[in-house]
Amino acid sequence: MWLYDLPIAVGLPLFVLVVVGGSLGILLLLRRWVRRMAQEDIEWDRVLGYAVGAYGVFYGVTLGLIAAGAYGNLVEVDDAVLSESSSIAVMYRSADQFPEPVSSELQAALIDYTEKVVELDWPLQQRLIVPETTDAEVGIIQDAILSLEPTTTTETTLQAQTLVVFNDFVAERRQRLALTSLALPGVLWIVLAVGAVLNAVLIGLIQVTNLRIHLLMAGLIALFVSLLLYAVAGFDHAYAGPVAVEPIYFQDLIDGLFIQVP
C-alpha cells in the first residue's frame, strides 16, 4: 500500500487531502440535484435528519471499534517484542555466572542473534515477510546452554533456570514472527471505505443554502473521518507503515547491555 511507503509528515496530509477533496467533490455533484428534490418534497429535511443521525451513530461506533481493535493489535505486537528482548537480557545476565568458555560462547551467540534480528529479521517483517534468517542462531544459543556440564548443584540449577528462560524466549520469538502478517480482515476495509463514501453522500444530501457553510461542515466531518481512517491504516500492519513497531528494544540491548563491561 502506497500509504506505508510515506512518512507521517507526507502521508497524513496527502491522505486527508484525498478524503476531504473526495467528500467535497461528492457534495458539489449532488448539490444541484438536492436543491431541486428538496423543494419538491416537504419531508426531505425531516427524513434526512433521521437517516443522518442513525447513520452517524452506526458508522461512528463501527469506526471507533475497528480503530481500537487495530491499536490493540499494535500493542500485542509491541508486547511480544518486549518479552522476547527481555528474555534475551535475562539469558545474557545469567551467562555471566556460567564457567568459561560457555559464558563467552553464550553471550556471543545472544549478541549475534540480537544483531541479526535488527539487521535481517526486521527489514523482512517491514515488508510483511515472515523471516527465517535467525533460525540457526536460536540453535546455537541452545547448544551453548546445553554445552555446560554441571559439576556443582549451583551450576545445575543455573542451567535449568536458563533453559526455562530459553523456552520462554523460543515461544516469544515464535509469537513475534507469527504476528508479522497480523492485519484487519479485508471485509472490514470494505466496510470502512463504503462507510466513508456513504457519509460524504449523506452530508451532501443535506440542504444548505450557503455553499461555504455546507463545504465547511462537510470538510470538518471528512477531516475527522480521514484522521481516524489513517490511524486505522497505520495500526493495521504493526511492522509496516507510518505507525509501526520498531526494533528499539533489541537495539537498546546492543547499545546498552551488550557493551557493558562485566
C-alpha positions in Angstrom: 0.0 0.0 0.0 1.4 3.4 -1.0 0.5 4.8 2.4 3.0 2.6 4.1 5.9 4.0 2.0 5.4 7.5 3.1 6.3 9.2 6.4 3.6 10.6 8.6 4.5 14.2 7.6 3.8 13.4 4.0 1.3 10.6 4.1 -1.1 12.1 6.6 -1.7 15.4 4.8 -1.9 13.6 1.4 -4.5 11.1 2.7 -6.5 13.9 4.4 -6.5 15.9 1.2 -7.7 12.9 -0.8 -10.6 12.1 1.6 -11.7 15.7 2.2 -11.4 16.5 -1.5 -13.4 13.5 -2.5 -16.1 14.3 0.1 -16.4 17.9 -1.1 -16.5 16.7 -4.7 -19.4 14.4 -3.9 -21.2 17.4 -2.2 -20.7 19.6 -5.3 -22.0 16.9 -7.6 -25.2 16.4 -5.5 -25.9 20.0 -4.6 -28.0 21.0 -7.6 -30.0 17.8 -7.6 -30.6 18.1 -3.9 -31.8 21.7 -4.2 -34.4 20.6 -6.8 -35.6 17.5 -4.9 -35.8 19.2 -1.5 -38.1 21.9 -3.0 -40.4 19.2 -4.3 -40.5 17.2 -1.1 -41.6 18.9 2.2 -40.4 15.9 4.2 -36.9 16.0 2.8 -35.1 17.6 5.8 -37.1 15.5 8.4 -36.4 12.2 6.8 -32.8 13.0 6.0 -32.3 14.2 9.6 -33.3 10.7 10.9 -31.1 9.0 8.3 -28.0 11.1 9.1 -28.4 10.8 12.8 -28.8 7.0 12.7 -26.0 6.5 10.2 -23.7 8.7 12.2 -24.1 6.6 15.3 -23.7 3.3 13.4 -20.6 4.4 11.4 -19.1 6.3 14.3 -19.3 3.3 16.6 -18.1 0.9 13.9 -15.1 3.1 13.1 -14.2 3.6 16.7 -14.3 -0.1 17.5 -12.2 -1.0 14.4 -9.7 1.7 15.4 -9.5 0.3 18.9 -9.0 -3.2 17.6 -6.3 -2.1 15.2 -4.5 -0.4 18.1 -4.9 -3.5 20.2 -3.0 -5.5 17.5 -0.2 -2.9 17.6 0.1 -3.2 21.4 0.0 -7.0 21.2 3.0 -7.0 18.8 4.9 -4.5 20.9 4.4 -6.7 24.0 5.7 -9.7 22.1 8.8 -7.8 21.0 9.4 -6.5 24.5 9.0 -10.0 26.0 11.5 -11.6 23.6 14.1 -8.9 24.2 13.6 -9.2 28.0 14.3 -13.0 27.8 17.5 -12.3 25.8 18.6 -9.8 28.5 17.9 -12.4 31.3 19.9 -15.1 29.5 22.8 -12.7 28.9 22.9 -11.8 32.5 22.7 -15.5 33.5 25.6 -16.2 31.2 27.9 -14.2 33.5 27.6 -16.9 36.0 28.4 -19.7 33.6 32.0 -21.0 33.7 34.3 -20.3 30.7 34.3 -20.9 27.8 30.5 -21.5 28.0 29.9 -18.0 29.3 31.6 -16.2 26.5 30.0 -18.5 23.9 26.5 -18.0 25.1 26.9 -14.2 25.3 28.4 -14.1 21.8 25.5 -16.2 20.5 23.0 -13.9 22.1 24.7 -10.8 20.7 24.9 -12.3 17.2 21.2 -13.2 17.3 20.1 -9.8 18.5 22.1 -8.0 15.8 20.6 -10.2 13.1 17.1 -9.6 14.4 17.7 -5.9 13.8 19.6 -6.2 10.6 17.9 -9.1 8.9 14.6 -10.0 10.5 13.1 -6.5 10.8 13.6 -5.4 7.1 11.7 -8.6 6.1 8.9 -8.1 8.6 8.5 -4.5 7.4 7.8 -6.0 4.0 5.3 -8.4 5.7 7.5 -11.4 5.1 7.9 -13.9 7.9 11.7 -14.3 8.3 13.7 -17.5 8.8 17.1 -15.8 8.9 17.7 -16.3 12.6 16.6 -19.9 13.0 20.2 -21.1 13.1 21.2 -18.6 15.7 18.5 -20.0 18.0 20.0 -23.4 17.8 23.4 -22.0 18.6 22.1 -20.4 21.7 20.5 -23.7 22.8 23.7 -25.6 22.1 25.7 -23.1 24.2 23.4 -23.6 27.2 23.5 -27.4 26.9 27.2 -27.4 26.4 27.6 -26.7 30.1 28.4 -29.9 32.1 27.4 -29.0 35.6 29.8 -30.0 38.4 28.0 -28.4 41.2 24.4 -28.0 42.4 24.6 -24.3 41.7 25.6 -24.9 38.0 22.8 -27.5 37.7 20.2 -25.1 39.0 21.6 -22.2 36.8 21.5 -24.3 33.7 17.9 -25.4 34.4 16.7 -21.9 35.1 18.4 -20.6 31.9 16.7 -23.4 29.9 13.3 -22.3 31.3 14.1 -18.7 30.1 15.3 -20.1 26.7 12.0 -22.0 26.3 10.1 -18.8 27.0 12.3 -17.0 24.5 11.5 -19.5 21.8 7.8 -19.1 22.4 8.1 -15.3 22.4 10.1 -15.4 19.2 7.5 -17.6 17.5 4.8 -15.1 18.6 6.8 -12.2 17.1 7.2 -13.9 13.8 3.6 -15.2 13.7 2.3 -11.6 14.2 4.1 -10.4 11.1 1.0 -10.8 8.9 -1.5 -9.7 11.6 -4.0 -7.3 10.0 -7.6 -6.4 9.8 -9.7 -8.6 7.5 -10.3 -7.2 4.1 -14.0 -7.1 4.6 -13.6 -4.5 7.4 -11.7 -2.3 5.0 -14.6 -2.6 2.6 -17.0 -1.5 5.4 -14.8 1.5 6.3 -14.4 2.6 2.7 -18.1 2.2 1.8 -19.0 3.9 5.0 -16.8 6.9 4.3 -18.4 7.3 0.9 -21.9 7.0 2.3 -21.0 9.5 5.0 -20.0 12.0 2.3 -23.2 11.3 0.3 -25.5 11.9 3.3 -23.7 15.1 4.2 -24.1 16.2 0.5 -27.8 15.4 0.6 -28.4 18.0 3.4 -30.0 21.1 2.0 -27.8 24.1 3.0 -28.4 27.4 1.2 -25.0 28.9 1.9 -22.4 26.9 -0.1 -19.5 28.0 2.1 -21.2 26.8 5.3 -22.0 23.5 3.6 -18.5 22.9 2.4 -17.1 23.9 5.8 -19.4 21.4 7.6 -18.6 18.6 5.1 -14.9 19.3 5.2 -14.7 19.2 9.0 -16.5 15.9 9.2 -14.4 14.5 6.4 -11.3 15.7 8.2 -12.1 13.8 11.3 -13.1 10.6 9.4 -9.9 10.8 7.4 -7.8 11.1 10.5 -9.4 8.0 12.0 -9.0 6.0 8.8 -5.4 7.0 8.6 -4.9 5.9 12.2 -6.5 2.5 11.5 -4.3 2.1 8.4 -1.2 3.0 10.4 -2.0 0.5 13.1 -3.2 -2.2 10.7 0.2 -3.8 9.9 2.2 -3.5 13.1 5.7 -3.9 11.5 5.0 -1.7 8.4 3.6 1.8 7.8 3.9 5.2 9.4 2.9 3.9 12.8 5.0 0.7 13.3 6.7 -1.3 16.0 10.4 -0.7 15.7 13.3 -2.9 16.9 14.1 -0.4 19.6 14.1 -3.0 22.4 16.7 -5.1 20.6 18.7 -2.0 19.7 18.7 -1.0 23.4 20.3 -4.3 24.2 23.0 -3.7 21.6 23.7 -0.2 22.6 23.4 -0.7 26.4 23.6 -4.2 28.0 26.0 -5.8 25.4 28.6 -3.1 25.6 28.8 -3.0 29.4 32.0 -4.4 30.9 31.2 -7.2 33.3 
